[in-house]
Amino acid sequence: MSWKLRHAGSPKFIEGLSLAQIVEGLADDKFSPSDEVLGPGDKRWLPIEAHPKLEEITAEMEEAQNRVVEGEDPEEQRIDMNPLIDVCLVLLVFFILATTMSVLEKVLDIPQSKNEKVGNVKKVKMEDIISSTIMVKAFKDNGRTVVTIENKPVPLEELQNHLDSHVKDTRKLELLIDAQGVEWETVVAIIDAAGGVGIKKVQFLKHGGGAPAPKP
């Protein structure tokens, strides 16, 4: 969950920062409260001093800087940020674990068969699948992830828009995913895009001979 930071109004920004790094940068005067940040899920840039997650910390720092204690060593006036950084790191680890669990739940939430007899598995013809589902493939081509809808390449970030158009044109509300050798994040992005356009049933194509599974 990375943050972006820039000087107010500047087109250039630093990315890949954590909340703890921004707090530490403020404490070391590397960043100014007027610098702008864009946190995970934020829609617009906000000054550090106005961001809901940083305004209280910024106010405490400014109050400490403005507080002049006569005869006190300047080093003693500095706020000990170590406990706050420790808390931020613990929260960061918690959110990373929570996000990972959420992703795994989406990917691994596969209904269990009530019939344990392997011999009773129903065989479905590929023609029947094609006529009732939308086929989305994800694979690697020269190290680059390629996603297609019905064999037509589409950018992953525009997948939901293309799926929406396809659903409206074909009235199909089932999705068949053929994912080989790609990261789990790509598979989850496809599932999220399908859910965003109202597709309720998502299936995975299993290749004979053991095709490469999505990479963790």
C-alpha positions in Angstrom: 0.0 0.0 0.0 2.3 2.8 -1.3 1.9 6.5 -1.1 2.9 9.3 -3.6 4.4 12.7 -2.6 5.1 15.9 -4.4 5.7 19.5 -3.8 2.5 21.5 -4.0 1.3 21.7 -7.6 4.4 20.1 -9.1 3.9 17.5 -11.9 6.8 15.4 -10.5 6.2 13.1 -7.6 7.9 10.4 -5.5 6.1 7.1 -5.3 6.5 3.8 -3.4 6.6 5.6 0.0 5.0 4.1 3.1 3.1 6.0 5.7 5.9 5.5 8.2 8.5 6.9 5.7 6.4 10.1 5.2 6.1 10.5 9.0 9.8 10.0 9.4 10.5 12.5 6.5 8.4 15.1 8.3 10.3 14.5 11.5 13.6 14.9 9.8 12.4 18.0 7.8 12.8 16.2 4.5 9.2 16.9 3.7 7.1 20.0 4.4 3.5 19.9 5.8 2.5 21.8 2.6 3.8 19.0 0.4 1.0 17.0 -1.2 0.3 13.3 -0.8 -1.8 10.7 -2.6 -2.6 7.7 -0.4 -3.9 4.3 -1.4 -7.5 4.8 -2.6 -7.3 8.6 -2.6 -8.9 10.4 -5.6 -7.0 13.6 -5.3 -3.8 15.1 -3.9 -4.0 16.7 -0.4 -1.5 18.6 1.6 0.2 16.5 4.2 -1.2 18.7 6.9 -4.8 18.3 5.6 -4.7 14.5 5.0 -7.0 12.7 7.5 -4.2 10.1 8.3 -1.5 12.8 8.7 -3.1 16.0 9.9 -3.0 15.0 13.6 0.7 14.0 13.4 1.5 17.2 11.5 -0.2 19.3 14.1 1.6 17.6 16.9 5.0 18.2 15.2 4.2 21.9 14.5 3.1 22.3 18.1 6.4 20.7 19.4 8.5 22.9 17.1 6.7 26.1 18.2 7.0 25.2 21.9 10.1 26.9 23.2 11.4 25.6 26.6 14.0 28.0 28.1 17.2 26.3 29.0 16.2 22.9 27.4 18.6 21.3 25.1 17.4 21.4 21.5 17.9 17.6 21.2 15.5 17.1 24.1 12.8 19.1 22.2 12.7 16.6 19.4 9.7 14.2 19.5 10.7 10.6 19.8 9.1 9.1 16.7 10.3 5.6 17.3 7.1 4.4 19.0 4.9 6.0 16.3 7.0 4.4 13.6 6.7 1.1 15.3 2.9 1.4 15.4 2.8 2.4 11.8 4.9 -0.6 10.8 2.7 -2.9 12.8 -0.4 -1.4 11.0 1.4 -1.7 7.7 2.1 -5.4 8.3 -1.5 -5.9 9.4 -2.9 -4.3 6.2 -0.6 -6.3 4.0 -1.7 -9.6 5.7 -5.4 -8.6 5.5 -5.0 -7.7 1.8 -3.3 -11.0 1.1 -6.0 -13.0 2.9 -8.7 -11.1 1.0 -7.0 -11.9 -2.3 -6.6 -15.6 -1.4 -10.3 -15.8 -0.3 -11.3 -14.4 -3.7 -9.1 -16.9 -5.6 -9.7 -19.9 -3.5 -13.4 -19.4 -2.8 -14.4 -22.4 -5.0 -17.6 -24.3 -4.2 -17.0 -27.8 -2.9 -18.8 -30.6 -4.7 -21.4 -32.5 -2.6 -20.8 -35.6 -4.7 -17.5 -37.2 -3.7 -17.6 -39.8 -6.4 -15.1 -38.9 -9.1 -16.8 -41.2 -11.6 -19.9 -39.0 -11.6 -18.2 -35.9 -12.9 -20.3 -34.4 -15.7 -18.5 -33.9 -19.0 -19.3 -30.7 -20.9 -18.5 -30.1 -24.5 -16.4 -27.1 -25.4 -19.0 -26.0 -27.9 -21.6 -25.7 -25.1 -19.2 -23.7 -23.0 -18.4 -21.3 -25.8 -22.0 -20.7 -26.6 -22.9 -19.7 -23.0 -19.7 -18.1 -21.6 -17.3 -15.3 -22.3 -13.8 -16.7 -22.7 -11.0 -14.6 -21.1 -7.4 -15.7 -21.6 -4.3 -14.5 -19.7 -0.8 -15.6 -20.6 2.8 -14.5 -21.0 4.2 -13.3 -24.3 7.9 -12.5 -24.2 7.6 -11.8 -20.5 4.6 -9.5 -20.9 1.2 -10.3 -19.6 -1.5 -10.5 -22.3 -5.2 -10.6 -21.7 -7.8 -11.4 -24.4 -11.6 -11.5 -24.6 -12.7 -14.0 -27.2 -9.1 -14.0 -28.6 -9.1 -10.2 -28.9 -6.3 -8.5 -26.9 -7.4 -5.8 -24.4 -5.4 -3.8 -21.8 -5.9 -5.2 -18.3 -6.8 -1.8 -17.0 -9.6 -1.5 -19.6 -10.9 -5.1 -19.1 -14.0 -4.1 -17.2 -15.2 -1.7 -19.9 -14.6 -4.3 -22.6 -16.4 -7.0 -20.6 -19.3 -4.6 -20.0 -19.7 -4.0 -23.7 -19.4 -7.8 -24.4 -22.1 -8.6 -21.8 -24.5 -6.0 -23.3 -23.9 -7.4 -26.8 -24.1 -11.1 -26.1 -26.2 -11.2 -22.9 -23.7 -13.8 -21.5 -23.3 -13.7 -17.7 -20.8 -16.5 -17.3 -17.0 -16.2 -17.6 -14.5 -18.9 -18.4 -10.9 -18.0 -17.4 -7.9 -19.6 -19.2 -4.9 -18.4 -17.1 -1.5 -19.9 -17.8 1.7 -18.8 -16.2 0.5 -15.4 -15.0 0.5 -13.9 -11.5 -2.4 -14.3 -9.1 -2.9 -10.6 -9.2 -3.9 -10.8 -12.9 -6.4 -13.6 -12.1 -7.9 -11.6 -9.3 -8.1 -8.4 -11.5 -10.1 -10.5 -14.1 -12.5 -11.8 -11.4 -13.0 -8.2 -10.0 -13.7 -6.9 -13.5 -16.3 -9.7 -14.0 -18.0 -8.9 -10.7 -18.0 -5.2 -11.7 -20.2 -5.9 -14.8 -22.6 -8.3 -13.1 -21.1 -11.6 -14.0 -22.0 -14.0 -11.2 -20.5 -17.3 -12.4 -16.7 -17.6 -13.0 -15.1 -20.9 -14.1 -11.5 -21.9 -14.8 -10.4 -23.9 -17.8 -8.2 -26.9 -16.7 -5.7 -28.0 -19.3 -4.7 -31.7 -19.6 -1.1 -32.5 -18.8 -0.8 -30.0 -16.1 -0.6 -26.5 -17.5 1.4 -23.9 -15.5 -0.7 -22.5 -12.6 -0.8 -18.8 -12.0 2.2 -17.5 -10.1 1.8 -16.3 -6.5 
